Amino acid sequence: MSFYSKFSEYYEQVFPFREEVWRFLKEYAGSPGNALLDVGCGPGHYCGRFASEGFSVLGIDLDDAMIAQARERYTNAEFHCLDMRRVDEIGRRFNCIWSIGNVMSHLPAEEIAPFISKIHAQLKPGGHWIMQVMNWDALTGLTEYDFPVRTIEANGSKATFHRRYSSITRESLQFTFLLRNENSLLFEETVTLYPVGIDRYMSQHEKAGFRCDGTYSDFSRTPVKNMPGTGLVLVFGRG
Protein backbone atom coordinates (compact mmCIF):
# COMPACT_ATOMS: atom_id res chain seq x y z
CA MET A 1 0.00 0.00 0.00
CA SER A 2 1.40 3.39 -1.00
CA PHE A 3 1.86 6.54 1.04
CA TYR A 4 -1.17 8.23 -0.53
CA SER A 5 -3.40 5.14 -0.34
CA LYS A 6 -3.02 5.16 3.43
CA PHE A 7 -3.73 8.90 3.52
CA SER A 8 -6.67 8.81 1.09
CA GLU A 9 -9.41 8.87 3.75
CA TYR A 10 -8.10 12.24 4.99
CA TYR A 11 -7.10 13.70 1.63
CA GLU A 12 -10.20 15.77 0.96
CA GLN A 13 -10.06 17.51 4.34
CA VAL A 14 -6.40 18.41 3.88
CA PHE A 15 -6.48 19.24 0.16
CA PRO A 16 -10.01 20.35 -0.75
CA PHE A 17 -11.14 21.56 -4.16
CA ARG A 18 -10.12 25.22 -4.54
CA GLU A 19 -12.04 27.61 -6.80
CA GLU A 20 -8.90 29.73 -7.24
CA VAL A 21 -7.05 26.77 -8.77
CA TRP A 22 -10.04 25.83 -10.94
CA ARG A 23 -10.34 29.37 -12.36
CA PHE A 24 -6.63 29.46 -13.17
CA LEU A 25 -6.72 26.13 -15.00
CA LYS A 26 -9.88 27.10 -16.85
CA GLU A 27 -8.15 30.11 -18.41
CA TYR A 28 -5.94 27.67 -20.33
CA ALA A 29 -8.44 24.84 -20.89
CA GLY A 30 -10.17 26.55 -23.80
CA SER A 31 -13.70 25.64 -24.84
CA PRO A 32 -15.92 22.77 -23.71
CA GLY A 33 -15.16 19.70 -25.76
CA ASN A 34 -11.41 20.23 -25.49
CA ALA A 35 -9.30 17.33 -24.25
CA LEU A 36 -7.66 17.80 -20.83
CA LEU A 37 -5.19 15.70 -18.84
CA ASP A 38 -4.55 15.88 -15.08
CA VAL A 39 -1.24 14.23 -14.15
CA GLY A 40 -1.39 13.15 -10.51
CA CYS A 41 -5.13 13.73 -10.26
CA GLY A 42 -5.59 12.31 -6.74
CA PRO A 43 -9.32 11.87 -6.05
CA GLY A 44 -10.19 13.68 -9.29
CA HIS A 45 -11.87 16.89 -8.10
CA TYR A 46 -10.66 19.10 -10.95
CA CYS A 47 -11.31 16.42 -13.56
CA GLY A 48 -14.87 16.08 -12.29
CA ARG A 49 -15.51 19.82 -12.43
CA PHE A 50 -14.21 20.13 -15.98
CA ALA A 51 -16.17 17.06 -17.11
CA SER A 52 -19.37 18.59 -15.69
CA GLU A 53 -18.78 21.60 -17.94
CA GLY A 54 -18.47 19.55 -21.09
CA PHE A 55 -14.72 18.94 -21.38
CA SER A 56 -13.22 15.57 -22.29
CA VAL A 57 -11.11 14.84 -19.23
CA LEU A 58 -8.62 12.14 -18.29
CA GLY A 59 -6.98 11.91 -14.88
CA ILE A 60 -4.01 9.67 -14.14
CA ASP A 61 -2.49 8.76 -10.80
CA LEU A 62 -0.16 6.03 -9.60
CA ASP A 63 -2.28 5.39 -6.52
CA ASP A 64 -5.09 2.87 -7.04
CA ALA A 65 -7.04 4.05 -3.96
CA MET A 66 -7.19 7.59 -5.31
CA ILE A 67 -8.27 6.36 -8.75
CA ALA A 68 -10.97 4.17 -7.19
CA GLN A 69 -12.37 7.19 -5.34
CA ALA A 70 -12.26 9.32 -8.48
CA ARG A 71 -14.07 6.73 -10.61
CA GLU A 72 -16.79 6.28 -7.99
CA ARG A 73 -17.42 9.99 -7.54
CA TYR A 74 -16.93 11.40 -11.05
CA THR A 75 -18.48 9.00 -13.53
CA ASN A 76 -18.44 11.57 -16.35
CA ALA A 77 -14.61 11.72 -16.39
CA GLU A 78 -12.07 9.05 -17.28
CA PHE A 79 -9.39 7.84 -14.87
CA HIS A 80 -6.40 5.52 -15.28
CA CYS A 81 -3.98 4.17 -12.69
CA LEU A 82 -0.73 5.04 -14.47
CA ASP A 83 2.79 6.15 -13.56
CA MET A 84 3.39 9.71 -14.81
CA ARG A 85 6.62 8.53 -16.43
CA ARG A 86 4.47 6.43 -18.78
CA VAL A 87 2.27 9.31 -19.88
CA ASP A 88 3.25 8.67 -23.51
CA GLU A 89 1.37 5.34 -23.36
CA ILE A 90 -1.98 7.16 -23.29
CA GLY A 91 -1.81 7.45 -27.06
CA ARG A 92 -3.73 10.70 -27.58
CA ARG A 93 -3.13 14.43 -27.45
CA PHE A 94 -4.59 17.16 -25.29
CA ASN A 95 -5.39 20.88 -25.41
CA CYS A 96 -4.24 21.39 -21.82
CA ILE A 97 -2.24 19.28 -19.37
CA TRP A 98 -1.50 20.08 -15.75
CA SER A 99 0.28 18.60 -12.74
CA ILE A 100 -0.31 20.40 -9.46
CA GLY A 101 0.35 19.77 -5.77
CA ASN A 102 4.11 19.11 -6.01
CA VAL A 103 3.58 15.84 -7.92
CA MET A 104 6.60 16.42 -10.15
CA SER A 105 8.90 16.52 -7.14
CA HIS A 106 8.53 12.76 -6.87
CA LEU A 107 10.65 12.47 -10.05
CA PRO A 108 14.44 12.29 -9.62
CA ALA A 109 16.19 15.15 -11.43
CA GLU A 110 17.44 12.94 -14.28
CA GLU A 111 13.85 11.91 -15.08
CA ILE A 112 12.51 15.44 -15.45
CA ALA A 113 13.75 16.10 -19.00
CA PRO A 114 12.33 12.85 -20.48
CA PHE A 115 9.00 13.55 -18.76
CA ILE A 116 8.84 17.11 -20.11
CA SER A 117 9.55 15.86 -23.63
CA LYS A 118 6.68 13.38 -23.33
CA ILE A 119 4.33 16.13 -22.14
CA HIS A 120 5.32 18.28 -25.14
CA ALA A 121 4.52 15.39 -27.48
CA GLN A 122 1.12 14.87 -25.80
CA LEU A 123 0.05 18.50 -26.32
CA LYS A 124 -1.79 19.72 -29.38
CA PRO A 125 -0.32 22.80 -31.13
CA GLY A 126 -1.44 25.89 -29.21
CA GLY A 127 -1.94 23.86 -26.04
CA HIS A 128 -0.71 24.64 -22.54
CA TRP A 129 1.14 22.71 -19.84
CA ILE A 130 0.81 23.93 -16.23
CA MET A 131 2.96 22.64 -13.38
CA GLN A 132 3.04 23.46 -9.67
CA VAL A 133 5.84 22.48 -7.29
CA MET A 134 7.50 23.96 -4.24
CA ASN A 135 9.88 26.84 -4.89
CA TRP A 136 12.93 24.76 -4.08
CA ASP A 137 15.30 27.69 -4.65
CA ALA A 138 13.82 29.36 -1.56
CA LEU A 139 15.08 26.48 0.61
CA THR A 140 18.71 26.93 -0.48
CA GLY A 141 20.99 26.86 2.56
CA LEU A 142 18.46 25.14 4.82
CA THR A 143 18.76 21.55 6.02
CA GLU A 144 15.22 21.38 7.40
CA TYR A 145 11.95 23.29 7.21
CA ASP A 146 8.67 22.94 9.12
CA PHE A 147 5.43 24.19 7.56
CA PRO A 148 2.89 25.97 9.77
CA VAL A 149 0.61 23.47 11.52
CA ARG A 150 -2.96 23.32 10.20
CA THR A 151 -6.11 22.24 12.06
CA ILE A 152 -8.72 20.21 10.16
CA GLU A 153 -11.72 17.95 10.81
CA ALA A 154 -10.82 14.24 10.75
CA ASN A 155 -13.16 11.42 11.79
CA GLY A 156 -15.52 13.86 13.43
CA SER A 157 -12.96 15.61 15.62
CA LYS A 158 -10.23 18.23 15.40
CA ALA A 159 -6.84 17.07 14.15
CA THR A 160 -3.56 18.80 13.40
CA PHE A 161 -1.79 18.38 10.07
CA HIS A 162 2.03 18.59 10.08
CA ARG A 163 4.53 18.71 7.19
CA ARG A 164 8.29 18.77 7.49
CA TYR A 165 11.27 18.74 5.13
CA SER A 166 14.50 17.32 6.56
CA SER A 167 17.92 16.19 5.32
CA ILE A 168 17.65 18.81 2.58
CA THR A 169 20.39 18.71 -0.05
CA ARG A 170 20.56 19.87 -3.66
CA GLU A 171 19.72 16.33 -4.78
CA SER A 172 16.98 15.17 -2.40
CA LEU A 173 15.14 15.65 0.88
CA GLN A 174 12.87 13.76 3.25
CA PHE A 175 9.22 14.80 3.41
CA THR A 176 7.40 13.80 6.60
CA PHE A 177 3.64 14.12 6.59
CA LEU A 178 1.50 13.39 9.67
CA LEU A 179 -1.94 13.86 11.14
CA ARG A 180 -2.73 13.62 14.86
CA ASN A 181 -5.67 14.28 17.15
CA GLU A 182 -5.71 14.77 20.91
CA ASN A 183 -5.45 11.07 21.64
CA SER A 184 -3.46 9.43 18.86
CA LEU A 185 -1.37 9.62 15.73
CA LEU A 186 -3.78 9.06 12.83
CA PHE A 187 -1.22 8.86 10.06
CA GLU A 188 2.51 9.33 9.51
CA GLU A 189 4.77 8.67 6.55
CA THR A 190 8.09 9.85 5.13
CA VAL A 191 8.94 9.89 1.42
CA THR A 192 11.88 11.15 -0.63
CA LEU A 193 11.39 14.20 -2.84
CA TYR A 194 13.77 15.64 -5.43
CA PRO A 195 14.18 19.44 -5.54
CA VAL A 196 14.73 21.11 -8.92
CA GLY A 197 15.46 24.82 -9.26
CA ILE A 198 13.60 27.31 -11.46
CA ASP A 199 16.49 27.75 -13.89
CA ARG A 200 16.70 24.03 -14.53
CA TYR A 201 12.97 23.75 -15.12
CA MET A 202 13.17 26.66 -17.55
CA SER A 203 16.10 25.32 -19.54
CA GLN A 204 14.65 21.83 -19.83
CA HIS A 205 11.32 23.15 -21.04
CA GLU A 206 13.06 25.38 -23.57
CA LYS A 207 15.05 22.40 -24.88
CA ALA A 208 11.80 20.44 -25.26
CA GLY A 209 10.33 23.20 -27.43
CA PHE A 210 8.13 25.01 -24.92
CA ARG A 211 7.79 28.76 -24.42
CA CYS A 212 7.16 30.12 -20.92
CA ASP A 213 3.83 31.97 -20.65
CA GLY A 214 3.84 32.62 -16.90
CA THR A 215 5.85 32.28 -13.69
CA TYR A 216 4.01 32.70 -10.38
CA SER A 217 4.12 31.83 -6.70
CA ASP A 218 0.50 30.67 -6.60
CA PHE A 219 -2.74 30.48 -8.56
CA SER A 220 -3.55 34.11 -7.71
CA ARG A 221 -0.60 35.02 -9.97
CA THR A 222 1.47 36.39 -7.10
CA PRO A 223 5.08 37.00 -8.23
CA VAL A 224 7.57 34.32 -7.22
CA LYS A 225 8.80 34.84 -3.65
CA ASN A 226 12.20 33.93 -2.26
CA MET A 227 10.60 32.66 0.93
CA PRO A 228 10.70 29.07 2.32
CA GLY A 229 7.39 27.27 2.05
CA THR A 230 6.18 29.15 -1.01
CA GLY A 231 5.15 27.54 -4.27
CA LEU A 232 6.06 27.80 -7.93
CA VAL A 233 3.47 27.74 -10.73
CA LEU A 234 4.84 27.62 -14.27
CA VAL A 235 2.77 27.90 -17.44
CA PHE A 236 4.22 26.72 -20.76
CA GLY A 237 2.78 26.86 -24.25
CA ARG A 238 3.38 24.76 -27.31
CA GLY A 239 3.54 26.63 -30.62
C-alpha positions as CSV (number, residue, x, y, z in Angstrom):
1,M,0.0,0.0,0.0
2,S,1.4,3.4,-1.0
3,F,1.9,6.5,1.0
4,Y,-1.2,8.2,-0.5
5,S,-3.4,5.1,-0.3
6,K,-3.0,5.2,3.4
7,F,-3.7,8.9,3.5
8,S,-6.7,8.8,1.1
9,E,-9.4,8.9,3.7
10,Y,-8.1,12.2,5.0
11,Y,-7.1,13.7,1.6
12,E,-10.2,15.8,1.0
13,Q,-10.1,17.5,4.3
14,V,-6.4,18.4,3.9
15,F,-6.5,19.2,0.2
16,P,-10.0,20.3,-0.7
17,F,-11.1,21.6,-4.2
18,R,-10.1,25.2,-4.5
19,E,-12.0,27.6,-6.8
20,E,-8.9,29.7,-7.2
21,V,-7.1,26.8,-8.8
22,W,-10.0,25.8,-10.9
23,R,-10.3,29.4,-12.4
24,F,-6.6,29.5,-13.2
25,L,-6.7,26.1,-15.0
26,K,-9.9,27.1,-16.9
27,E,-8.1,30.1,-18.4
28,Y,-5.9,27.7,-20.3
29,A,-8.4,24.8,-20.9
30,G,-10.2,26.5,-23.8
31,S,-13.7,25.6,-24.8
32,P,-15.9,22.8,-23.7
33,G,-15.2,19.7,-25.8
34,N,-11.4,20.2,-25.5
35,A,-9.3,17.3,-24.3
36,L,-7.7,17.8,-20.8
37,L,-5.2,15.7,-18.8
38,D,-4.6,15.9,-15.1
39,V,-1.2,14.2,-14.2
40,G,-1.4,13.1,-10.5
41,C,-5.1,13.7,-10.3
42,G,-5.6,12.3,-6.7
43,P,-9.3,11.9,-6.1
44,G,-10.2,13.7,-9.3
45,H,-11.9,16.9,-8.1
46,Y,-10.7,19.1,-10.9
47,C,-11.3,16.4,-13.6
48,G,-14.9,16.1,-12.3
49,R,-15.5,19.8,-12.4
50,F,-14.2,20.1,-16.0
51,A,-16.2,17.1,-17.1
52,S,-19.4,18.6,-15.7
53,E,-18.8,21.6,-17.9
54,G,-18.5,19.5,-21.1
55,F,-14.7,18.9,-21.4
56,S,-13.2,15.6,-22.3
57,V,-11.1,14.8,-19.2
58,L,-8.6,12.1,-18.3
59,G,-7.0,11.9,-14.9
60,I,-4.0,9.7,-14.1
61,D,-2.5,8.8,-10.8
62,L,-0.2,6.0,-9.6
63,D,-2.3,5.4,-6.5
64,D,-5.1,2.9,-7.0
65,A,-7.0,4.0,-4.0
66,M,-7.2,7.6,-5.3
67,I,-8.3,6.4,-8.7
68,A,-11.0,4.2,-7.2
69,Q,-12.4,7.2,-5.3
70,A,-12.3,9.3,-8.5
71,R,-14.1,6.7,-10.6
72,E,-16.8,6.3,-8.0
73,R,-17.4,10.0,-7.5
74,Y,-16.9,11.4,-11.1
75,T,-18.5,9.0,-13.5
76,N,-18.4,11.6,-16.4
77,A,-14.6,11.7,-16.4
78,E,-12.1,9.1,-17.3
79,F,-9.4,7.8,-14.9
80,H,-6.4,5.5,-15.3
81,C,-4.0,4.2,-12.7
82,L,-0.7,5.0,-14.5
83,D,2.8,6.1,-13.6
84,M,3.4,9.7,-14.8
85,R,6.6,8.5,-16.4
86,R,4.5,6.4,-18.8
87,V,2.3,9.3,-19.9
88,D,3.2,8.7,-23.5
89,E,1.4,5.3,-23.4
90,I,-2.0,7.2,-23.3
91,G,-1.8,7.5,-27.1
92,R,-3.7,10.7,-27.6
93,R,-3.1,14.4,-27.4
94,F,-4.6,17.2,-25.3
95,N,-5.4,20.9,-25.4
96,C,-4.2,21.4,-21.8
97,I,-2.2,19.3,-19.4
98,W,-1.5,20.1,-15.7
99,S,0.3,18.6,-12.7
100,I,-0.3,20.4,-9.5
101,G,0.4,19.8,-5.8
102,N,4.1,19.1,-6.0
103,V,3.6,15.8,-7.9
104,M,6.6,16.4,-10.1
105,S,8.9,16.5,-7.1
106,H,8.5,12.8,-6.9
107,L,10.6,12.5,-10.0
108,P,14.4,12.3,-9.6
109,A,16.2,15.1,-11.4
110,E,17.4,12.9,-14.3
111,E,13.9,11.9,-15.1
112,I,12.5,15.4,-15.5
113,A,13.8,16.1,-19.0
114,P,12.3,12.9,-20.5
115,F,9.0,13.5,-18.8
116,I,8.8,17.1,-20.1
117,S,9.5,15.9,-23.6
118,K,6.7,13.4,-23.3
119,I,4.3,16.1,-22.1
120,H,5.3,18.3,-25.1
121,A,4.5,15.4,-27.5
122,Q,1.1,14.9,-25.8
123,L,0.1,18.5,-26.3
124,K,-1.8,19.7,-29.4
125,P,-0.3,22.8,-31.1
126,G,-1.4,25.9,-29.2
127,G,-1.9,23.9,-26.0
128,H,-0.7,24.6,-22.5
129,W,1.1,22.7,-19.8
130,I,0.8,23.9,-16.2
131,M,3.0,22.6,-13.4
132,Q,3.0,23.5,-9.7
133,V,5.8,22.5,-7.3
134,M,7.5,24.0,-4.2
135,N,9.9,26.8,-4.9
136,W,12.9,24.8,-4.1
137,D,15.3,27.7,-4.7
138,A,13.8,29.4,-1.6
139,L,15.1,26.5,0.6
140,T,18.7,26.9,-0.5
141,G,21.0,26.9,2.6
142,L,18.5,25.1,4.8
143,T,18.8,21.5,6.0
144,E,15.2,21.4,7.4
145,Y,12.0,23.3,7.2
146,D,8.7,22.9,9.1
147,F,5.4,24.2,7.6
148,P,2.9,26.0,9.8
149,V,0.6,23.5,11.5
150,R,-3.0,23.3,10.2
151,T,-6.1,22.2,12.1
152,I,-8.7,20.2,10.2
153,E,-11.7,18.0,10.8
154,A,-10.8,14.2,10.7
155,N,-13.2,11.4,11.8
156,G,-15.5,13.9,13.4
157,S,-13.0,15.6,15.6
158,K,-10.2,18.2,15.4
159,A,-6.8,17.1,14.1
160,T,-3.6,18.8,13.4
161,F,-1.8,18.4,10.1
162,H,2.0,18.6,10.1
163,R,4.5,18.7,7.2
164,R,8.3,18.8,7.5
165,Y,11.3,18.7,5.1
166,S,14.5,17.3,6.6
167,S,17.9,16.2,5.3
168,I,17.7,18.8,2.6
169,T,20.4,18.7,0.0
170,R,20.6,19.9,-3.7
171,E,19.7,16.3,-4.8
172,S,17.0,15.2,-2.4
173,L,15.1,15.6,0.9
174,Q,12.9,13.8,3.2
175,F,9.2,14.8,3.4
176,T,7.4,13.8,6.6
177,F,3.6,14.1,6.6
178,L,1.5,13.4,9.7
179,L,-1.9,13.9,11.1
180,R,-2.7,13.6,14.9
181,N,-5.7,14.3,17.2
182,E,-5.7,14.8,20.9
183,N,-5.5,11.1,21.6
184,S,-3.5,9.4,18.9
185,L,-1.4,9.6,15.7
186,L,-3.8,9.1,12.8
187,F,-1.2,8.9,10.1
188,E,2.5,9.3,9.5
189,E,4.8,8.7,6.5
190,T,8.1,9.9,5.1
191,V,8.9,9.9,1.4
192,T,11.9,11.1,-0.6
193,L,11.4,14.2,-2.8
194,Y,13.8,15.6,-5.4
195,P,14.2,19.4,-5.5
196,V,14.7,21.1,-8.9
197,G,15.5,24.8,-9.3
198,I,13.6,27.3,-11.5
199,D,16.5,27.8,-13.9
200,R,16.7,24.0,-14.5
201,Y,13.0,23.8,-15.1
202,M,13.2,26.7,-17.5
203,S,16.1,25.3,-19.5
204,Q,14.7,21.8,-19.8
205,H,11.3,23.1,-21.0
206,E,13.1,25.4,-23.6
207,K,15.0,22.4,-24.9
208,A,11.8,20.4,-25.3
209,G,10.3,23.2,-27.4
210,F,8.1,25.0,-24.9
211,R,7.8,28.8,-24.4
212,C,7.2,30.1,-20.9
213,D,3.8,32.0,-20.6
214,G,3.8,32.6,-16.9
215,T,5.8,32.3,-13.7
216,Y,4.0,32.7,-10.4
217,S,4.1,31.8,-6.7
218,D,0.5,30.7,-6.6
219,F,-2.7,30.5,-8.6
220,S,-3.5,34.1,-7.7
221,R,-0.6,35.0,-10.0
222,T,1.5,36.4,-7.1
223,P,5.1,37.0,-8.2
224,V,7.6,34.3,-7.2
225,K,8.8,34.8,-3.6
226,N,12.2,33.9,-2.3
227,M,10.6,32.7,0.9
228,P,10.7,29.1,2.3
229,G,7.4,27.3,2.1
230,T,6.2,29.1,-1.0
231,G,5.2,27.5,-4.3
232,L,6.1,27.8,-7.9
233,V,3.5,27.7,-10.7
234,L,4.8,27.6,-14.3
235,V,2.8,27.9,-17.4
236,F,4.2,26.7,-20.8
237,G,2.8,26.9,-24.2
238,R,3.4,24.8,-27.3
239,G,3.5,26.6,-30.6
